[in-house]
């Protein structure tokens, strides 16, 4: 088996590939001509964040599977893969914990403002703590989760541990299951109106592009905290900037951007009511190890037609929409 890796993965994944007897290619040049040349004879590809064009796929006659080092699939054309009979694997069980904890870190930093207390203490102003801004609790606040897959459910479980009211919008999940998880199903519009905190866990596609724009932002409470660890483009960044600047909402936490990396003069960088991270919510050491292991095992098992393959990690439908 010839397997290419596009992007760096943890050593544990490489060891799995080499121990399987696979011929491994680590790809560093990702322009289209270089990819066509390097991938022309591979059976499988393990892909991190780089995009692979249809032109590249068309020049891979032996390709049977692309496995994402993650859960998103917006860096490949899923319909084109299906038309070519190429499977798409994801590491569906690996990153929920890390991303969910990242969401809670955003929530807690906004309401506890630990950095301000730290600075005051270091500056010798211990007795001036009454001058700090108000802090708040998660207790009994309304959390809206948009998208109730593995990550959304992991966020829900952690929010329930803080005794919050968790509302879920996901038209593809049975409402009985949402209730069984201790949450309350809700419509998008009603959820936006109720929410004190919102966490986005939707895929990016034609129906979710600009899923939250100015019209939605105007429905939110002024104290609302909006967090996106899913994909850039689901929240319209220009509209979000205006909403934050005009204090229509209290704050936003973004791990993802419409353009990655974002421009150095991005307007959001000028605001103090936004927290920004470089699409690293799923990059804890533990999660990187799990993703590398799962991506490599999925690729090998699929190519071998191994019965140990977790079919939940293979996407083979024509399209996924919200």
N, C-alpha and C positions, 0 to 999 in steps of 0.2 A: 504494500500500500504506500502511495506517495501522498504525503499530507503537508500542506503549506500552512504556516502561521504568519498572519499579517498583524503585526503589533506584538509588543512584549507580553508574555504571560509568565506566571510564577513557575519556578523550576520544577515543582511537583508535577505539573502538566507535561513538561518536556520529558521527565523521567518515565511517565506512563507511555508516551509515544515511543520512546526509544526501546523500552522493555517489550513493546508489542512487536518489535521487528520492523516498524514502519521507517520509510525513508523520509526524513523531516527536512523541510526547507523553511528557513526563517527569512521572511521577506522584509526588506527595509525600503526599497524603492517602490513607491506606490502610484507613480504616474501611469496612465493607461498603457503606453507601449511597454514599460517595464513589467507591468503585471501580466500582460498578454504573453510576454516571453517567458516569465518565471512560472506561470501557472498552466502552461499549455498541456502538461502531461500529468497533472495531479488528480487524485481521486477524491480528495477532501480538502476543505479549507477551514481553518479556525480563524475567525475574524473578530477583531476588537472594534475599533471605532471608525476605521476607514470605510469609505463608500466603494462598492464594486459596481461598475457600470455594466449594462447589458452587453456592451461590446466585448468586455472582458469575458463574461460568461459564455458568449457565443464562440469564443476561441478556446474553450476548455472542453474538448470532446469527451474526456474521461471523467469529468466531474460528476459526482453522485450526491454530495452533501456539502453544504456550508453550515458550520456551527458557530453561532454567535457566542462570544465571551460576554454574556449578558442576556437580557430578555427582550430588548428592542429589536425591531427588524426593519427600521426605516433607512438603513444604509444599503439595502438590497431591494430589488424590484420583485416582490413576492409573486406576483402574477407571472412574470417572465420566468422565474425559477420553476414554477409549476408547469409552464408550457414546455420547458426543457426537461422536465422530469427530474429536477434537482431538488432534494429535500433541504429544508432549513431547520437546523437544530438550535435550541436556546438552552441556557442554563437556568431553567425555570425555578429550581428549588434552592438556588445558591445565594441570592442577594437580598432576599426579603428582610432578613434581620438587620443587616447593615443599613439599608435605605430607611427602614422604619425608625431605627435609632437616630438617624440623621434628621428625619422630620421632627422627632421629639426634641432634638437639640435646638433646632430652629425655634420651635414653640417656646421652649424654656428660656432661651436667651432673650427673646423678645419680652417676656413677661417678668423675668427676674433681673435682667440687666446686670449680670454678674460682673461684666467688665467695668461698669461705673463704680460699683462697690469696691472692686479690687483697686482701682485707681485712687479712690478716696482714701482707702486704708494705707496704701503705699505713700501717698502724699502727706501723711501725718494728720489727716483730718477726721480721725476716728469719731470724734465727738460731734462732727457736723453731719452725721448720717441722716438727720431730719431734713437736710437740704436735698437729699437724693429724690428722684422722681418716684411716683407711686409704683409699687410692685403688685403683681396680681397672681391669682391661683388658676390652675387648670380645673380645679374642683367644680363640678356641676356646670362647666361651660359646654356650649354646643359645638361639636366637631363635625364638619361635613367632609366625607371622603368621596371623591369623584373617581370611580373605578374600583371594583372590589375583587381584584385578582389576588395573587399571593401576597404582594406587597401591601395593597390596601387592607387586606385582612390582618396582616402583621401590625400595621399602624393601629387598626381598630383595637386589637387585643391590648396593646400598650396604653392606648387612651382610656380604655375601660378600666385599666389598673389605676388610673388617676380619678376614678369616679366621675367621668364626664358623660355627657349624652352624645352618643355617636350616631350620626345620620349617614345613610349611604345612598348615593345615586349610581346605579348601574343597571340599565335595562336588560342586560343579558344574564343577570343573576337572579335566581328564583327568590322572591320576597320572603318565602318561608325560611330559606337558608340564611338570609340576612338577619331575620328575627332570631333564628337559632343561635347565631353568633353573638347575640346580645345587643344588636344594633337595630336601628329603625329605618326602613326603606322610605325614600322621600323623592319628590320630583326635583329636577334641577333648580327650577325657579324658587320653589318653596325652601329648598335647602340653602340657596344663596341668601335669602332673606333672614333665615334663622341663625346662620353660622357666626360663631365667634372666631373659629379657626377653620381653614380649608386646606386639605391636602390633596394634590392632584396625582392620580395614578392611572392615567389613560394612555393608550397608544397614540402616536401621531399619525393621522391619516386625513383624508379630505374632509371627513365629518368633524374631526376634532381640532383642525386648524382654526385658530382664533376662537376656540371654545369659550374662552373668557376674554371679552373685549370690553369696550367702554360701557355698553348697555348693561352687561352683567356686573361690572364694577360699581355702577351707580346703585345697584340693588343691595350692596353689602353694607353692613353696619360700619360706623366710623371706627369702632374698636377692632375690626376684623383683621386677622393675620392670615395672609395667603401664601402657601408654600407649594412650590413646584419642583419635584425631584424626578419627574417623568421625562418629558421632552420639551425642548424649546419650541415655541410656535403654538403651543396649546393656549398659552396666555399671550395676548398681543402686547409686546413690550412697550411700544409707544403709548398705548392706552394706559398701561400699568404705570409708566413714568408719570403721566399726567395725573392719574388718580393718587399716587403717592405724594407728588409735589403739592397737590391741592388738598391733601389730608382727607381724601374721600374714604381711605382706609388707614389703619394704624401702621401697617407694615407688610413687607413681603420678604420671603426667603426663596432664593433661586439657586438651584444647583445646575440648571440647564438653561440654554440660551438659543435664540433663533439662529444665530451664527456662532459657531464655536471654532476657535476662541472668539469671544466678543471683541469688538473694536476697543482700542485703548482709551478712546474718548467717549465711550458709551455714556449716554445721559444718566443712566441709573447709577453710575459710579459717583455722581455728584450728590446723591441723597444720603441722609443719615438714618432713614427709616426703612432701609433695605439691607438684608444680609446676603452675601454672594459667596458661593463656593464653586470650584472649577470642575463640575461634573464628576465629583469624587465621592458621592454618597455611598456607592457600592464598592469603594476601594479600601476598606479596612483590610488588614493583612489576612484575617480569617476568611473574608469573603473572596479576596483574590485567589487564595488557595482553593476554595471550593469551586469557583468559576473555572479555574484552569483544569482542575481534576474532572469536573463534570463535562466541560467542553471536549476534552481529549477522549474521555471514556465514551461519550455519545458518538463521536466521530468514528472511533475504532469499532464500537459495537454495531453501528449502522453498516459500515463497510463489510463487516464480517457476517452481517445478518444474525447477530448474537441475540439470544433470547433474553439476555439481561437488560436490553435496551428499554429505557423508560419512554414509552411512546407519548407521554404527556409533553415531552420536550421536543417533539417533532411537529412543526406546523406544516400542514399539507392541504389547507383549504384555500379557496380562490382569493378571498379577501377578508379582512377583519375591520369592522366599522363600529362606530358608536353613533 
